[in-house]
Amino acid sequence: MTSYAQDPGAPDPSYLSFWRERHLCTLTTPRPDGTPHLVPVGVTYDPEARLARVIASRTSAKVRHVLAAGEEGAAVAVCQVAGPRWATLEGRARVSTDPERIAEAVRRYAERYERTPAPNPLRVVIEISLTGAMGRF
């Protein structure tokens, strides 16, 4: 196994392959006091757009944390682990309520996780503009 940094817009094929596997992930957001808040989530990775996406309810703590960061967005990380293999994506998160962006996030989620999430009128998408990637796979 190799451990190294990746360009999130041009990942190594093995890194991208690992992100296409079905794994539960984590999202780490900063609380207003600066401490980390880590929760399990489903994540999709779109290297062409340099985005990771997380669907969520607009009332969730993770969404509130991202919104509290303001227009600049929150510095966040998403990670997945499978035995000794792991991969992390880092970047700036912003919340979108745009129906087309939410629909794209749901489509990608359904593709990766092989199930369509239940309808949620409070659904938003956390879009992470990627600045870094690393892992061991």
N, C-alpha and C positions, 0 to 999 in steps of 0.2 A: 504494500500500500504506500501511496505517496501522499505527502501533506504539503500543500502549497497554496499560494494565492492565485486567484483567477481574475481575468478581466470579465466582469459580469455581462458585458455585451458580446464577448467572443469566448465563451467557455470551452474548455477541453471537452471533447466528445464524451469521455467517461464521466465528467462532472455533470454534464447535461443529462446523460442517461440516468444517473442517480436521482436527479430532480424529477425525472419522468416516472420513476417508480412510485407506487402508492405508499406513502409514509405519513404518519401523523407528525406535525411540526410544532414548533413553539414560536411565539412572537414575544419579544421583549420591548416594552415601551417604558418611557420615563414617567414616573408619577410627578405631580407638581412639586414634591419635596426633593426630587432628584433620584429617589431610590428606584430600582428596577421592578417592573411588574411583568411577570412571565406567565403566559397562558398557552394551553394547547390550541392549535388552530389547523385548518387546512390551508396550504399555500400553493399558489401556482407561480411558475417562473417563466417569464417571457423575455429571453435575452435580446431578441430583435428590438423590442421597445425599451429594454433596460428597466423592466418593471417586475416586481413581485406583487401579487394581489392576494388579499385576504377579505373574504366576505364576512360581514358582521352586522349585528343589530346596532342601530344608532344610539341605543341606550346603554351599551356595554362600556365597561371601564376602559378597555383598550381604545375605543373610539373617543371617549372623553379625554384620555391622555393625549392622543394625537391632536385633537382640536385645541386643547389647552396650549399647545406649542405655537399656535398662530399660523399665519400665512407661510412662514418659512418651513413649516413642517417639523415633525419630531424625528430625532435620530433614533432609529430602531434597528433591530436585527431579527431575522427569522432563521431557524435552524431545524435540521432534521438529523436523526441518528438511527442507525441500523447496525447493531453490534459495534464493531470497531470503526465502521464507516460513518462519516458525518460531513455535513456541508452547511455553511452559513452564508447568508446574503445580508449585506448591510446597506443602509441608505436613509433617505428622508421620506417619511410617510406623510401623506395627506389623505383626507377623507373626501370621497366624491359621492354626491347624491344624484349624479347624472344617470338617468335610466339606461342609456346605451352602455355606459361604462360598467354599471352594475350587471347588466345582461351579459356583457363579455366576460366579466369575472365569474358569473354563475356558469356560463358555458364551459369555461376552462376548468372550473372546479369539477363539474360533472364529468368532463373528459378524464381528468387525472384520477378522481376518486371513484369513478364508475357508478355514480349515483347522483341524481338531481336533488339538490337541497329543497326542503319544503318551502313553499311560498312564505315570504315574510314581508309585510308591508313596511316594516321599519328597517329593511335591509339597506346597507350602504356598502361601499367598497373602500378598503384601505389600500391605496396604491403607494408602493414604495419605489421611489426613483433610486435605482441601485448605484452605489458608489464603490462597493467592494464585495469580494467573494473569496471564500477560502474553504478548505476542507481536507479530508483524508478519506480516500475511497479507492 
